[in-house]
């Protein structure tokens, strides 16, 4: 009978994938103390069972892209149609609704820095057409995928968990090492040519893709692609890190909270991010421009959501956190996140087809009138 799920060795393999990247299987095999053939077999099994996702986390600001988080107060009768219309914009990484008395749509957009005004125009048209009542737009300093620390996994119970008391103690330890987070990050396009885009797209689809395979598909040499990978992709710092996402909640009911946390000092924000590094429930940390504010996307069981809320309440009571709130989303950011539209990249840069996106919104208004 085929093995279902994963075990502690698989968790250790994912540890190795993060430490050494999926492109260094020999080092991962040494780290996990299993033969490389067994390693590849186990990884392929996890991929086939849809328990493991391997790709990259692009460094958006070094690709010439501004990242923004938008909260929409929308007309309820057009909710589903509005989301579908918004998805026409391939620069939208995530779009979903909240579960609350007053539902909102949350979206994470990238936009070429030179086209920032068109994102505002796109949102303003939704207001003009009475599809949304208003919106809030937050510029993101960094959108960072949280790594997974196997120390939160108990091999005996085959479950994941955390102790808020230990996390609080870890936070206090991190205060001595804390630094104020960076201010607004300069956005610059470090893509050199079409081969950089080809490699980035291939790595985002599957991070272990062999450059020999890409070379065959693109009618170029492996040496050329290796040059671009090392001298353009790696040296120009256009990859934040590799993502090796293990679906740890594949057989239990979960919640998808989105947290807004404001800290009293930038050093407290930095200490907190160091504290939750590796915490399995955190998918992405987004540092927001202005003040010391953090947005977190998470996937967690109900019990541990309460534990996490108690941690935040304690931090607030002791003067580290100024305020926090959370929304429950319909789906996971990790599972709903779209890939960057690399096919929209040309020799002159990113092609942001704003008129096409706005026209889709206009069509939605026409349908609403007919209804």
KETORMAR-217226 format. One line per field, with one value per residue (C-alpha): residue in three letters; x negated, y negated, z; residue number from 1. Coordinates in Angstrom, 1 decimal. Last residue first. Layout:
BEGIN
rovo: c(ALA, ...)
u: c(X, ...)
v: c(Y, ...)
w: c(Z, ...)
sevex: c(NUM, ...)
END
This chain:
BEGIN
rovo: c(UNK, UNK, UNK, UNK, UNK, UNK, UNK, UNK, UNK, UNK, UNK, UNK, UNK, UNK, UNK, UNK, UNK, UNK, UNK, UNK, UNK, UNK, UNK, UNK, UNK, UNK, UNK, UNK, UNK, UNK, UNK, UNK, UNK, UNK, UNK, UNK, UNK, UNK, UNK, UNK, UNK, UNK, UNK, UNK, UNK, UNK, UNK, UNK, UNK, UNK, UNK, UNK, UNK, UNK, UNK, UNK, UNK, UNK, UNK, UNK, UNK, UNK, UNK, UNK, UNK, UNK, UNK, UNK, UNK, UNK, UNK, UNK, UNK, UNK, UNK, UNK, UNK, UNK, UNK, UNK, UNK, UNK, UNK, UNK, UNK, UNK, UNK, UNK, UNK, UNK, UNK, UNK, UNK, UNK, UNK, UNK, UNK, UNK, UNK, UNK, UNK, UNK, UNK, UNK, UNK, UNK, UNK, UNK, UNK, UNK, UNK, UNK, UNK, UNK, UNK, UNK, UNK, UNK, UNK, UNK, UNK, UNK, UNK, UNK, UNK, UNK, UNK, UNK, UNK, UNK, UNK, UNK, UNK, UNK, UNK, UNK, UNK, UNK, UNK, UNK, UNK, UNK, UNK, UNK, UNK, UNK, UNK, UNK, UNK, UNK, UNK, UNK, UNK, UNK, UNK, UNK, UNK, UNK, UNK, UNK, UNK, UNK, UNK, UNK, UNK, UNK, UNK, UNK, UNK, UNK, UNK, UNK, UNK, UNK, UNK, UNK, UNK, UNK, UNK, UNK, UNK, UNK, UNK, UNK, UNK, UNK, UNK, UNK, UNK, UNK, UNK, UNK, UNK, UNK, UNK, UNK, UNK, UNK, UNK, UNK, UNK, UNK, UNK, UNK, UNK, UNK, UNK, UNK, UNK, UNK, UNK, UNK, UNK, UNK, UNK, UNK, UNK, UNK, UNK, UNK, UNK, UNK, UNK, UNK, UNK, UNK, UNK, UNK, UNK, UNK, UNK, UNK, UNK, UNK, UNK, UNK, UNK, UNK, UNK, UNK, UNK, UNK, UNK, UNK, UNK, UNK, UNK, UNK, UNK, UNK, UNK, UNK, UNK, UNK, UNK, UNK, UNK, UNK, UNK, UNK, UNK, UNK, UNK, UNK, UNK, UNK, UNK, UNK, UNK, UNK, UNK, UNK, UNK, UNK, UNK, UNK, UNK, UNK, UNK, UNK, UNK, UNK, UNK, UNK, UNK, UNK, UNK, UNK, UNK, UNK, UNK, UNK, UNK, UNK, UNK, UNK, UNK, UNK, UNK, UNK, UNK, UNK, UNK, UNK, UNK, UNK, UNK, UNK, UNK, UNK, UNK, UNK, UNK, UNK, UNK, UNK, UNK, UNK, UNK, UNK, UNK, UNK, UNK, UNK, UNK, UNK, UNK, UNK, UNK, UNK, UNK, UNK, UNK, UNK, UNK, UNK, UNK, UNK, UNK, UNK, UNK, UNK, UNK, UNK, UNK, UNK, UNK, UNK, UNK, UNK, UNK, UNK, UNK, UNK, UNK, UNK, UNK, UNK, UNK, UNK, UNK, UNK, UNK, UNK, UNK, UNK, UNK, UNK, UNK, UNK, UNK)
u: c(29.6, 29.1, 27.5, 25.2, 24.1, 23.1, 21.1, 19.2, 18.4, 16.9, 14.7, 13.4, 12.7, 10.6, 8.4, 7.9, 7.2, 4.5, 2.3, -0.8, -3.6, -6.7, -10.0, -11.1, -12.5, -9.3, -7.7, -4.0, -4.9, -6.4, -3.0, -4.1, -2.7, 0.6, 1.0, 4.1, 2.5, -0.1, 2.5, 4.7, 8.4, 11.7, 9.9, 10.5, 9.6, 7.3, 6.7, 3.7, 2.7, -0.3, -2.4, -5.4, -3.8, -3.6, 0.2, -0.2, -2.8, -0.5, 2.4, 0.3, -0.7, 2.9, 3.9, 1.3, 2.7, 6.3, 5.1, 3.4, 6.7, 8.5, 5.9, 3.6, 2.9, 1.3, 0.9, -0.8, -0.7, -3.3, -3.4, -6.1, -5.2, -4.9, -5.3, -4.0, -6.1, -4.5, -5.2, -4.0, -2.9, -2.9, -1.5, -4.9, -6.8, -10.2, -10.8, -8.2, -10.7, -12.9, -9.8, -8.9, -12.4, -12.2, -8.8, -9.9, -12.9, -10.6, -8.9, -5.3, -4.3, -1.3, 0.1, 2.5, 3.2, 4.8, 6.3, 6.8, 8.5, 8.0, 9.8, 7.4, 6.0, 3.6, 2.7, -1.1, -1.2, -5.0, -6.0, -9.5, -10.0, -13.4, -14.6, -14.3, -15.3, -16.3, -19.5, -21.6, -24.3, -21.8, -19.6, -22.1, -25.6, -24.6, -21.5, -22.5, -25.8, -24.1, -21.6, -24.4, -26.3, -23.2, -23.0, -20.0, -17.0, -14.5, -12.9, -16.2, -17.9, -15.1, -15.6, -19.4, -18.7, -17.2, -14.0, -14.4, -12.4, -9.3, -6.9, -8.8, -12.1, -10.9, -9.5, -12.7, -14.9, -12.9, -12.8, -16.6, -16.9, -14.9, -17.4, -19.0, -16.3, -17.6, -14.6, -14.8, -12.5, -14.2, -13.0, -11.0, -12.3, -14.4, -13.4, -14.8, -17.3, -16.7, -19.5, -18.9, -15.1, -15.5, -15.8, -12.5, -10.8, -12.2, -10.6, -7.3, -7.6, -8.3, -5.2, -3.1, -3.9, -3.8, -2.2, -2.6, -1.6, -3.0, -2.3, -5.7, -7.4, -6.5, -7.0, -7.8, -11.5, -11.1, -11.4, -9.5, -10.6, -8.4, -7.9, -8.7, -6.8, -8.9, -8.3, -4.6, -2.5, 0.9, 4.1, 7.5, 10.6, 14.1, 17.7, 16.9, 18.8, 20.4, 19.0, 17.0, 15.6, 14.4, 12.9, 10.9, 9.3, 8.1, 6.9, 4.9, 3.4, 2.7, 0.8, -1.6, -2.6, -6.2, -6.7, -5.5, -2.6, -2.3, 1.0, 2.1, 5.9, 8.3, 12.0, 14.1, 17.0, 18.7, 20.1, 17.0, 15.5, 13.1, 12.9, 10.1, 7.6, 3.9, 1.0, 2.7, 0.3, 2.3, 5.2, 8.1, 8.3, 10.1, 13.1, 13.3, 13.2, 15.9, 18.2, 18.0, 18.7, 21.3, 24.3, 22.1, 21.1, 17.5, 15.3, 12.0, 8.7, 5.6, 2.1, -0.6, -3.9, -5.9, -7.7, -11.0, -12.2, -14.5, -11.4, -9.7, -12.3, -10.8, -9.9, -10.9, -9.2, -8.6, -5.2, -4.9, -1.8, -0.3, -0.4, -2.6, -4.9, -5.3, -6.0, -8.6, -10.3, -10.5, -11.9, -14.5, -15.7, -15.8, -18.0, -20.2, -20.8, -19.7, -21.6, -19.2, -22.2, -24.2, -21.2, -20.5, -24.1, -23.8, -20.4, -21.8, -19.3, -16.4, -18.0, -20.6, -19.0, -15.4, -15.6, -17.4, -14.6, -12.2, -14.2, -14.0, -10.2, -10.2, -12.3, -9.7, -6.9, -4.7, -1.1, -0.2, -2.5, -1.4, 0.0)
v: c(-42.3, -44.2, -47.1, -44.7, -43.1, -46.6, -47.3, -44.0, -45.0, -48.3, -46.3, -44.2, -47.5, -48.7, -45.6, -46.0, -49.7, -49.0, -46.7, -46.9, -45.7, -45.2, -46.4, -47.8, -44.5, -42.8, -41.4, -40.5, -36.8, -37.0, -37.5, -36.9, -33.7, -33.7, -33.2, -31.2, -28.2, -30.3, -33.0, -30.4, -30.6, -32.3, -34.8, -35.4, -39.0, -40.1, -43.1, -44.5, -47.5, -49.3, -46.2, -46.3, -47.9, -45.0, -44.6, -44.7, -41.9, -39.9, -40.4, -39.3, -36.1, -35.5, -35.8, -33.3, -30.8, -31.4, -30.7, -27.6, -26.0, -27.0, -25.3, -27.6, -29.1, -32.6, -35.8, -38.5, -42.2, -44.3, -47.9, -50.1, -53.5, -54.1, -51.5, -48.1, -45.1, -41.9, -38.6, -35.5, -32.0, -32.0, -28.8, -27.0, -29.4, -29.4, -33.1, -34.1, -35.5, -37.2, -39.0, -40.0, -41.4, -43.5, -44.9, -45.7, -47.5, -49.6, -50.9, -50.9, -48.1, -47.9, -44.4, -43.7, -39.9, -37.8, -34.6, -31.5, -28.9, -25.1, -21.8, -18.8, -16.4, -18.5, -20.8, -20.5, -21.4, -21.7, -24.8, -24.8, -28.4, -29.5, -32.9, -36.6, -36.0, -39.2, -39.6, -41.0, -38.4, -35.5, -36.2, -38.2, -36.7, -33.2, -32.4, -34.4, -32.6, -29.3, -30.1, -30.9, -27.7, -25.6, -26.9, -28.4, -27.1, -28.2, -24.8, -22.9, -25.5, -25.3, -21.5, -21.9, -24.6, -21.8, -22.8, -22.5, -25.6, -24.6, -27.2, -30.0, -28.6, -28.4, -31.9, -33.3, -31.5, -32.8, -36.3, -36.3, -35.0, -37.9, -40.6, -42.4, -42.2, -44.5, -46.8, -49.3, -50.0, -51.7, -50.3, -52.7, -52.5, -49.6, -47.9, -49.3, -46.7, -44.0, -41.9, -42.7, -42.5, -38.9, -37.4, -39.1, -37.6, -34.2, -34.4, -35.3, -32.4, -30.0, -31.2, -31.0, -27.3, -25.9, -23.1, -20.7, -17.1, -13.6, -12.7, -11.1, -13.1, -16.4, -19.2, -22.8, -22.1, -21.5, -25.3, -26.4, -29.6, -32.6, -34.1, -37.8, -40.7, -43.8, -47.5, -47.1, -50.1, -50.1, -50.9, -51.4, -51.2, -52.8, -52.0, -49.3, -48.4, -51.9, -52.6, -55.6, -53.5, -50.7, -53.4, -54.7, -51.2, -51.1, -54.7, -54.0, -51.0, -53.2, -55.7, -53.0, -52.4, -53.5, -51.3, -48.3, -46.9, -44.1, -43.6, -41.9, -41.9, -41.8, -41.9, -43.0, -41.5, -43.5, -40.9, -38.9, -36.1, -37.9, -37.8, -36.8, -38.2, -37.3, -38.0, -40.6, -41.5, -39.2, -41.7, -39.5, -38.4, -41.6, -40.6, -37.3, -39.0, -41.5, -38.7, -36.9, -40.0, -41.8, -41.7, -42.5, -46.0, -46.3, -47.8, -46.9, -46.4, -46.7, -45.5, -47.0, -45.7, -48.0, -46.1, -47.0, -43.4, -44.3, -45.6, -42.3, -40.0, -36.8, -34.0, -30.8, -27.5, -24.1, -23.0, -19.9, -18.0, -17.8, -14.0, -13.9, -16.6, -14.6, -11.5, -13.3, -14.6, -11.1, -9.6, -12.4, -11.8, -8.1, -8.5, -11.0, -8.4, -9.5, -11.4, -14.4, -16.8, -14.6, -14.2, -17.9, -18.6, -16.3, -17.7, -21.2, -23.0, -22.6, -25.3, -24.4, -25.5, -25.5, -22.2, -20.7, -21.6, -20.1, -16.9, -17.1, -17.3, -14.3, -12.4, -13.2, -11.7, -12.6, -12.0, -8.6, -5.7, -3.4, 0.0)
w: c(-13.8, -17.0, -15.1, -13.3, -16.5, -17.9, -14.7, -15.2, -18.7, -17.4, -15.0, -17.9, -19.8, -16.9, -17.1, -20.9, -20.6, -18.0, -20.2, -18.1, -20.4, -18.3, -19.8, -23.2, -24.4, -23.5, -20.3, -20.4, -20.8, -17.3, -15.8, -12.1, -10.7, -8.8, -5.1, -4.2, -2.4, -0.5, 0.3, 1.8, 1.2, 2.4, 4.6, 8.3, 9.2, 12.0, 14.2, 16.0, 18.1, 19.7, 20.1, 22.4, 25.4, 27.8, 27.3, 23.5, 23.6, 25.8, 23.5, 20.5, 22.3, 23.3, 19.7, 18.7, 21.2, 20.0, 16.4, 17.7, 18.7, 15.4, 13.2, 11.2, 7.9, 7.9, 6.0, 8.0, 7.7, 9.6, 10.6, 12.2, 10.8, 7.1, 4.4, 5.2, 6.0, 4.5, 6.2, 4.3, 5.1, 8.9, 10.4, 10.4, 12.6, 11.0, 11.5, 14.1, 16.6, 13.9, 12.6, 16.2, 16.9, 13.7, 14.6, 18.1, 16.7, 14.6, 17.7, 19.1, 16.8, 14.5, 13.6, 10.8, 10.7, 7.9, 9.2, 7.1, 9.3, 9.2, 9.1, 9.2, 6.5, 4.4, 7.1, 6.7, 3.1, 2.7, 0.9, -0.5, -1.6, -2.7, -1.6, -2.3, -6.0, -7.9, -6.1, -9.0, -8.3, -8.3, -11.3, -13.5, -13.1, -11.8, -13.7, -16.8, -17.1, -16.5, -19.3, -21.8, -20.8, -21.3, -24.9, -26.7, -28.5, -25.9, -25.2, -25.3, -23.1, -20.5, -20.3, -19.9, -17.2, -15.1, -13.3, -9.6, -8.8, -10.6, -12.2, -10.5, -11.7, -15.3, -15.2, -13.7, -16.3, -19.3, -17.8, -17.4, -20.9, -22.3, -21.1, -18.2, -15.4, -12.7, -12.7, -9.8, -6.9, -4.0, -0.7, 1.6, 5.1, 6.3, 9.5, 12.8, 14.2, 16.8, 18.3, 21.9, 21.3, 20.0, 23.5, 24.5, 21.4, 22.2, 25.6, 24.0, 21.6, 24.5, 26.3, 23.1, 22.8, 19.3, 17.3, 14.4, 14.4, 13.7, 17.4, 17.8, 15.1, 16.8, 14.3, 15.5, 15.4, 11.6, 11.0, 7.9, 6.1, 5.9, 2.4, 2.5, 0.9, 1.5, 1.7, 0.8, -0.2, 1.4, -0.6, 1.1, -1.0, -1.3, -2.1, -4.7, -7.8, -7.9, -11.4, -10.1, -7.3, -9.6, -11.9, -8.9, -8.5, -12.1, -12.0, -8.8, -10.5, -13.6, -11.5, -10.5, -14.1, -14.0, -10.9, -12.8, -10.7, -8.2, -6.5, -3.4, -3.0, 0.0, -0.7, 2.3, 4.2, 7.0, 9.4, 8.7, 6.5, 4.2, 0.4, -1.9, -4.5, -4.6, -6.9, -9.1, -11.9, -14.2, -14.3, -15.5, -11.9, -11.1, -13.3, -11.5, -8.1, -9.3, -10.5, -7.2, -5.2, -7.4, -5.1, -2.1, -3.3, -2.2, 0.5, -1.0, 0.9, -1.3, -0.6, -2.9, -4.4, -6.7, -9.5, -11.2, -10.9, -8.0, -6.1, -6.7, -5.1, -6.6, -4.2, -6.0, -6.6, -5.0, -3.7, -1.5, -0.4, -3.8, -3.6, -6.8, -5.3, -2.1, -4.0, -6.3, -3.1, -1.7, -4.9, -5.2, -1.7, -2.2, -5.2, -3.3, -0.6, 2.9, 5.7, 5.6, 5.4, 3.0, 0.7, 0.8, -0.1, -3.1, -4.1, -4.6, -7.0, -4.5, -2.3, 0.4, 3.6, 2.4, 0.6, 3.5, 5.9, 3.4, 3.6, 7.4, 7.1, 4.8, 7.4, 10.1, 8.0, 5.1, 3.9, 2.4, 1.8, -1.0, 0.0)
sevex: c(371, 370, 369, 368, 367, 366, 365, 364, 363, 362, 361, 360, 359, 358, 357, 356, 355, 354, 353, 352, 351, 350, 349, 348, 347, 346, 345, 344, 343, 342, 341, 340, 339, 338, 337, 336, 335, 334, 333, 332, 331, 330, 329, 328, 327, 326, 325, 324, 323, 322, 321, 320, 319, 318, 317, 316, 315, 314, 313, 312, 311, 310, 309, 308, 307, 306, 305, 304, 303, 302, 301, 300, 299, 298, 297, 296, 295, 294, 293, 292, 291, 290, 289, 288, 287, 286, 285, 284, 283, 282, 281, 280, 279, 278, 277, 276, 275, 274, 273, 272, 271, 270, 269, 268, 267, 266, 265, 264, 263, 262, 261, 260, 259, 258, 257, 256, 255, 254, 253, 252, 251, 250, 249, 248, 247, 246, 245, 244, 243, 242, 241, 240, 239, 238, 237, 236, 235, 234, 233, 232, 231, 230, 229, 228, 227, 226, 225, 224, 223, 222, 221, 220, 219, 218, 217, 216, 215, 214, 213, 212, 211, 210, 209, 208, 207, 206, 205, 204, 203, 202, 201, 200, 199, 198, 197, 196, 195, 194, 193, 192, 191, 190, 189, 188, 187, 186, 185, 184, 183, 182, 181, 180, 179, 178, 177, 176, 175, 174, 173, 172, 171, 170, 169, 168, 167, 166, 165, 164, 163, 162, 161, 160, 159, 158, 157, 156, 155, 154, 153, 152, 151, 150, 149, 148, 147, 146, 145, 144, 143, 142, 141, 140, 139, 138, 137, 136, 135, 134, 133, 132, 131, 130, 129, 128, 127, 126, 125, 124, 123, 122, 121, 120, 119, 118, 117, 116, 115, 114, 113, 112, 111, 110, 109, 108, 107, 106, 105, 104, 103, 102, 101, 100, 99, 98, 97, 96, 95, 94, 93, 92, 91, 90, 89, 88, 87, 86, 85, 84, 83, 82, 81, 80, 79, 78, 77, 76, 75, 74, 73, 72, 71, 70, 69, 68, 67, 66, 65, 64, 63, 62, 61, 60, 59, 58, 57, 56, 55, 54, 53, 52, 51, 50, 49, 48, 47, 46, 45, 44, 43, 42, 41, 40, 39, 38, 37, 36, 35, 34, 33, 32, 31, 30, 29, 28, 27, 26, 25, 24, 23, 22, 21, 20, 19, 18, 17, 16, 15, 14, 13, 12, 11, 10, 9, 8, 7, 6, 5, 4, 3, 2, 1)
END
